[in-house]
C-alpha cells in the first residue's frame, strides 16, 4: 500500500515538474523572445530599436517574475488597465515558478525514498502514468488550439482572468502590445507543447525499458 501511494505521489509530482517546467521555459528564456524581434519586424511595429525593445521586455518580465516591485516597460507608456493586467500575469507566473520550485525537491525526495523499491502501478512505472495523462490532455488541447488559435487565446484569458477585459489592449495607450503579437504567444504555446510531449516520450521509453528487465 505504501509503495502504491509513493508511486501515485511520484506520478503527480512528475506531471507537475514537466508541466510547470515547460511553462517556465518561455517565461525564463529571454533569448526566445529576442529571436522574434527581427523575423516579426518588431522594430518597425513598435518604433523602437532592438535594444530598446529588449529593455522594455526585460523590465516587463522582471516585474512579472517578481524581480522588481513596480511595473515598467522601458520607454513605452502604459495605462492603469494595462498595468493591472500585468499584475494579474505576475500572479500566474509566480504561481508556476513556485509550483516548479516546490515540486522538484519533493520529486527528488520521493525518488530517493523509492530508490530500492520496484514501484509499479498496474504494471507500469509512475512515469508512464504521468506521461500518458499529460500527453493525452495536451494532444487534445493542442489539436483544439491548432484549429483556431485566436479562439483558444480568448478562451484561455476568459478562464485565467475571469470577469476581466484588461487583456484587450489598445495600442494607442499600451503600445507594449505591439511587441507581443499573437504569433509570439502561438510560438510560446508550441514550445510548451513540444517540451511536454518530448518529456512524455522520454518517460514512455524509460517505462518500456524498465518493463523489459
C-alpha positions in Angstrom: 0.0 0.0 0.0 2.8 2.4 0.9 4.5 1.6 -2.4 1.3 2.4 -4.3 0.9 5.7 -2.5 4.5 6.6 -3.2 4.0 5.7 -6.9 0.9 7.9 -7.1 2.8 10.7 -5.5 5.7 10.3 -7.9 3.3 10.3 -10.9 1.7 13.6 -9.7 5.0 15.3 -8.9 6.4 14.2 -12.3 3.5 15.7 -14.1 3.8 18.9 -12.1 7.5 19.2 -12.8 7.0 18.6 -16.5 4.0 21.0 -16.8 5.4 23.8 -14.7 8.9 23.4 -16.2 7.6 23.6 -19.8 5.6 26.7 -18.9 8.6 28.3 -17.2 10.8 27.8 -20.3 9.4 30.7 -22.4 9.0 32.8 -19.2 12.6 32.5 -18.2 14.4 32.1 -21.5 14.7 35.7 -22.7 16.6 34.8 -26.0 13.4 33.0 -27.1 11.7 36.4 -27.3 14.8 38.2 -28.7 14.8 35.7 -31.6 11.4 37.0 -32.7 12.4 40.7 -32.9 13.8 40.6 -36.5 11.6 38.0 -38.1 8.4 39.7 -36.8 9.7 43.1 -37.6 9.0 44.4 -34.1 11.3 47.4 -34.5 9.1 48.7 -37.3 5.9 47.8 -35.4 6.9 49.4 -32.1 9.1 52.2 -33.4 12.0 51.3 -31.1 15.4 49.8 -31.7 16.0 46.2 -31.0 18.0 47.2 -27.9 15.1 49.4 -26.6 12.6 46.5 -27.2 14.8 44.2 -25.2 15.0 46.7 -22.4 11.2 47.1 -22.4 10.7 43.3 -22.5 13.2 42.7 -19.7 11.7 45.3 -17.4 8.2 43.9 -18.0 9.4 40.3 -17.4 11.4 41.2 -14.3 8.2 42.6 -12.8 6.2 39.5 -13.9 8.6 37.1 -12.2 9.0 39.1 -9.1 12.4 40.6 -9.6 11.1 44.1 -9.3 8.1 45.5 -7.4 6.9 48.2 -9.8 5.8 47.7 -13.4 7.7 49.4 -16.2 8.3 48.8 -19.9 11.4 50.8 -20.9 10.5 53.9 -22.7 7.0 52.7 -23.6 4.0 54.3 -21.9 1.2 52.2 -20.3 -2.3 52.7 -18.9 -3.6 51.7 -15.5 -5.6 49.0 -17.1 -2.6 47.6 -18.9 -0.5 47.7 -15.7 -3.3 45.9 -13.8 -3.3 43.1 -16.4 0.5 42.5 -15.9 -0.2 42.4 -12.2 -2.6 39.5 -12.9 0.0 37.9 -15.1 2.6 38.3 -12.4 0.4 36.2 -10.0 0.1 33.3 -12.6 3.9 33.4 -13.5 4.9 33.3 -9.8 2.4 30.5 -9.1 4.0 28.4 -11.9 7.5 29.2 -10.7 6.6 28.3 -7.1 5.0 25.0 -8.2 8.2 24.2 -10.1 10.4 25.1 -7.2 8.3 23.1 -4.8 7.7 20.0 -6.9 11.3 19.4 -8.0 12.7 18.8 -4.4 9.6 16.8 -3.5 10.0 14.6 -6.6 13.7 14.1 -5.7 12.7 13.1 -2.2 10.1 10.6 -3.4 12.6 9.1 -5.9 15.2 8.8 -3.2 12.6 7.2 -0.9 11.8 4.6 -3.5 15.3 4.0 -4.9 15.5 0.4 -3.6 11.9 -0.5 -4.5 10.4 -1.6 -7.7 7.3 0.6 -7.6 4.7 -0.3 -10.2 1.2 0.9 -10.7 -0.8 -1.7 -12.8 2.5 -3.0 -14.1 3.9 0.4 -15.2 6.3 3.0 -13.7 4.9 6.2 -12.2 6.5 8.0 -15.2 4.2 6.1 -17.6 1.1 7.4 -15.9 2.4 10.9 -15.8 3.3 10.7 -19.5 0.1 9.2 -20.7 -2.0 11.7 -18.7 -0.1 14.7 -19.8 0.3 13.6 -23.4 -3.4 12.7 -23.8 -4.5 16.0 -22.3 -2.2 18.2 -24.4 -2.7 16.3 -27.6 -6.4 17.2 -27.3 -5.7 20.8 -26.2 -3.0 21.2 -28.9 -5.5 19.9 -31.5 -8.1 22.4 -30.5 -5.6 25.2 -30.4 -4.3 24.4 -33.8 -7.9 24.6 -35.2 -8.5 28.1 -34.1 -5.7 29.8 -32.1 -7.4 33.1 -31.8 -10.5 31.5 -30.2 -8.3 29.4 -27.9 -6.4 32.5 -26.9 -9.7 34.2 -26.0 -10.9 31.1 -24.0 -7.5 31.0 -22.2 -7.9 34.6 -21.0 -11.5 34.0 -20.0 -10.5 31.1 -17.9 -7.4 32.6 -16.2 -8.6 36.2 -16.0 -12.3 35.7 -15.1 -14.5 38.7 -15.3 -11.8 41.0 -16.7 -11.2 42.5 -20.1 -8.0 44.4 -19.3 -6.1 42.0 -21.5 -7.8 43.6 -24.5 -5.0 46.2 -25.1 -5.4 49.4 -27.0 -2.1 50.0 -28.8 -2.7 53.8 -28.6 -2.5 53.7 -24.7 -0.5 50.5 -24.3 2.0 50.2 -27.2 3.7 47.3 -25.4 1.1 45.0 -27.1 2.8 45.9 -30.4 5.9 44.0 -29.4 3.8 41.0 -28.2 1.9 39.9 -31.3 -0.3 36.8 -31.3 2.3 35.0 -33.3 4.7 35.2 -30.4 2.2 33.7 -28.0 1.4 31.0 -30.6 5.1 30.1 -30.7 5.2 30.1 -26.9 2.4 27.6 -26.9 4.2 25.4 -29.5 7.3 25.4 -27.4 5.4 24.4 -24.2 3.5 21.6 -26.1 6.7 20.4 -27.7 8.6 20.3 -24.3 5.7 18.4 -22.7 5.4 15.8 -25.5 9.2 15.4 -25.6 9.3 14.7 -21.8 6.4 12.4 -22.1 8.1 10.5 -24.9 11.2 10.1 -22.7 9.2 8.8 -19.8 7.4 6.2 -22.0 10.7 5.0 -23.4 12.0 4.7 -19.9 8.9 2.7 -18.8 9.3 0.4 -21.8 13.0 -0.2 -20.9 12.1 -0.9 -17.3 9.4 -3.4 -18.3 11.9 -5.4 -20.3 14.0 -6.1 -17.3 
